[in-house]
Every structure is written in structure tokens, then in C-alpha cells.
Amino acid sequence: MPKLKTKSGAKKRFKITGTGKVKYTQSGKRHGMIKRSNKTIREHRGMTVLFKTDGDNIKKYFLPNG
């Protein structure tokens, strides 16, 4: 069997925590801030944890060595 490679797009977008959860940065913070409310900008700050089933799929298909 060949080695499984990590998808290079996924390694830029996701991080795996020590307990095995998948963290991601929220979208909507790159440009066009003037249209968004201050509440939205505040809520999209930092990283959040994916739902368990979504995180399991990310780890299985995109981050096999993560």
C-alpha cells in the first residue's frame, strides 16, 4: 500500500486538538467588513470546533496522518 498524503488545502484550514477534535477558522472575515454588523465580526473571531461527524470525515479523508 502507498502512503496516504494529507490534502494540502486541508492542512491550511484545519487543526486537530489534543483530544482529537477538529478546529477551523470561521468564514466571512477577509474583506467586506463594512457590510457586516459588529456583532457578526465579533462572533467570527478566533477558531471553533467542528461537529463530531464532520470532524471525523475531515480526519478520515483529508488529514489521515493528523
Beta strands, then each sheet from edge to edge (+ up, - down):
strand 1: 14-16
strand 2: 22-25
strand 3: 47-49
sheet 1: 1+ 2- 3+
end
